[in-house]
Each structure stands twice: as C-alpha cells, then as structure tokens.
Amino acid sequence: MTKNTITEDKINQLLDEADLEETVFWGKELVISYRLRSGFTVLGRAACVDPANFSFEIGRKYAREDAVNQLWKLEGYVLQLKLANQVTDLREDS
C-alpha cells in the first residue's frame, strides 16, 4: 500500500468515530447525519417506496453506504489537494 491512498478502513474509522443523529421522514426515509471529528457533517439517506416495507436496520445499512460513498469522494479530494500542494511546493524551490 502506498501512502498516497485512501483506505476502506480509514473511511469506516471516520464514520465509526462520528456522532450521529437519525431521523425517519414520512415513515419510509431514514436520514443519518454523521458529524465527523473535524466538525464536518455528511448525510446518509435511504428510503423505500412503500412505508410498509420500511426497515430501520436495512435503512441504517444503506444510509451508511450512502455516507461512505460521499466520504470516498471527499477524502480523495483532500488527498489530491495535499498532493497538488506538494508538487507546487517542489516547483517553487527550483
């Protein structure tokens, strides 16, 4: 593994260490707000068409997956910024 990578373990750690609030809307949609240690928040959402099919546990699973997908993008962006700054810093030293 190279140092310039985001790992699944890191993404899961971010969510595992987050504070969260869960809200059910309309009896069929679960929204979970994850407040990361940095204070940044990520929302995970999961819903079904028929409220009779709603399962809180299944909703938690898919809402977390939604939050994980967002974090991959955000953490990738942060890493890209760090790498870009390293390249910029190297060029300025020349």
C-alpha positions, 0 to 999 in steps of 0.5 A: 500500500502506498501512502498516497491512498485512501483506505476502506478502513480509514473511511469506516474509522471516520464514520465509526468515530462520528456522532450521529443523529437519525431521523425517519421522514414520512415513515419510509426515509431514514436520514443519518447525519454523521458529524465527523471529528473535524466538525464536518457533517455528511448525510446518509439517506435511504428510503423505500417506496412503500412505508410498509416495507420500511426497515430501520436496520436495512435503512441504517445499512444503506444510509451508511453506504450512502455516507461512505460513498460521499466520504470516498469522494471527499477524502480523495479530494483532500488527498489530491489537494495535499498532493497538488500542494506538494508538487507546487511546493517542489516547483517553487524551490527550483 
